[in-house]
Amino acid sequence: MREKVLITGMSGLIGGLAARTLSGDYEVSDIGRTPVDGWPYTVADIADFDSMRPAFDGVKTVIHMAASRGNQPFDVHYRANVIGVYNVLEAARQAGARRVILASTGAVVGGYEKDEPYRSMVNGVRPDTRPGSVKMITVDQPPRPRCLYAVTKLWSEAIGRAYSEAHGLSVLCIRVGKVEINNVPANARNAAVWCSHGDMMRLLRLCVAAPEDLRFNIFFSVSDNPLNYRDWSHAHDVLGYTPEDSAVQHGY
């Protein structure tokens, strides 16, 4: 029997890509507020524990992509990104899942873009072109969120670590870069932190297949962009991730 993978937010861009990418090797199902045609699904709100809990039975890996994004009121972010993440982790724990992959966001380090050289880079200018001249922002550096959305995503990382420490659940957090619908950077700023569909799925596949003893970690999902400042080498060292795409292919 194929291992069961449950995806929250399959109706979204990355969730839909994940379903199509993984369906050849895993038994994929969906949970969300609306059904996605062609997939086994449970209609439920992740903020309602009793309605969403049954969908987790028999699941080995949960990919949590459902979220409130952008400039929403705090109570909207709170329901989806705080209560919802707790419910996903607790349901996974109760069901005996081995791993939860949480979608965080690169916006948790967005505050660094106020400083040089990162401010210039997101405006399309590299101050120094020598290799190694720009200090990459790593997952070990202090977060610098600039919006409530990013703050709630830091909560998901923190509670993910707590569940890993307290319950032995493997929790891998992906700080998602700018993934565009048409798979092309929209502007110079997005080109700096752009992640292609292919690279996003490469990293996600590696997270799903990672050894069970990888208990907690955080990774940036980003392509090999000339103006990138987020360190993807950690994902390479831990998982073997190497991006194959670059914003330079689209003129950036």
C-alpha positions, 0 to 999 in steps of 0.5 A, spaced: 500 500 500 502 507 498 503 511 504 497 516 505 499 524 504 494 529 506 494 536 503 490 542 506 489 547 501 489 543 495 485 548 492 491 553 492 497 554 487 502 550 491 497 545 494 495 543 487 502 543 485 503 538 491 497 533 489 499 533 482 507 532 483 506 526 489 500 523 486 504 518 482 508 515 489 503 517 494 495 516 496 494 523 496 487 526 499 485 533 501 482 537 506 479 544 505 472 548 505 471 546 498 472 540 495 477 539 489 475 535 483 478 529 482 481 527 489 479 524 495 477 530 500 474 532 506 470 538 507 472 542 513 474 548 516 481 547 519 479 551 525 474 546 527 477 541 530 472 536 530 470 536 523 477 536 520 480 530 525 477 524 521 481 526 515 487 524 518 486 517 520 491 513 517 495 518 514 503 518 514 505 525 512 501 532 512 502 537 508 499 544 511 498 549 505 492 552 508 492 559 510 490 566 511 495 571 507 496 578 506 493 584 509 487 581 513 485 583 520 488 579 525 482 575 527 482 572 520 489 570 521 488 568 528 483 563 526 487 560 520 494 561 522 494 560 529 488 555 531 488 552 524 496 550 525 495 547 532 489 543 530 493 540 524 499 538 529 494 536 534 490 532 529 496 529 526 499 527 533 492 523 535 492 520 528 499 517 529 502 521 523 510 521 522 511 528 519 507 534 518 510 539 513 508 546 515 508 552 510 511 558 513 514 564 509 520 568 507 516 574 510 519 572 517 525 575 515 522 581 510 525 586 515 532 585 513 530 588 506 530 595 510 538 594 510 543 594 505 545 590 501 538 587 501 535 593 500 539 594 493 538 587 492 530 587 492 530 593 487 534 589 482 542 592 484 547 587 487 552 592 490 558 587 490 558 582 484 564 578 487 562 571 489 561 571 497 560 578 497 553 578 500 552 575 507 546 570 506 540 570 511 540 563 514 534 560 518 538 561 524 538 568 524 533 572 528 526 573 524 524 580 522 517 580 520 514 586 518 506 584 518 501 580 522 501 574 517 509 573 518 508 573 525 503 568 525 507 564 521 513 564 526 507 561 531 507 555 526 514 554 526 514 555 534 509 550 535 511 546 530 518 545 534 514 544 541 510 538 538 517 535 535 520 536 542 514 534 546 511 528 542 517 526 537 513 528 531 517 530 525 515 537 523 519 540 517 517 548 516 518 551 509 519 558 508 516 559 502 519 564 497 515 568 491 511 562 487 507 565 482 501 563 478 504 563 471 511 561 474 515 567 472 517 573 477 512 579 477 518 584 478 525 585 481 523 584 488 519 578 487 525 576 482 530 576 488 526 571 492 522 567 487 521 560 487 519 556 481 514 551 481 519 546 479 524 548 485 518 548 490 516 541 488 523 539 489 524 541 496 517 539 498 518 532 495 525 531 499 521 533 505 516 528 504 521 523 503 526 525 508 529 520 514 524 519 520 529 521 525 529 528 522 525 531 527 525 538 526 528 543 521 526 550 517 528 551 510 528 556 505 524 555 498 528 559 493 531 558 486 538 560 484 537 567 483 542 572 482 539 577 487 537 572 492 539 573 499 536 567 503 540 561 504 538 555 501 545 551 502 542 549 509 536 545 505 542 542 500 546 540 506 540 537 510 536 534 504 540 534 498 536 540 495 539 544 489 535 549 485 535 548 478 531 554 476 533 561 476 530 568 475 536 570 470 532 565 465 526 570 465 531 577 464 532 578 472 
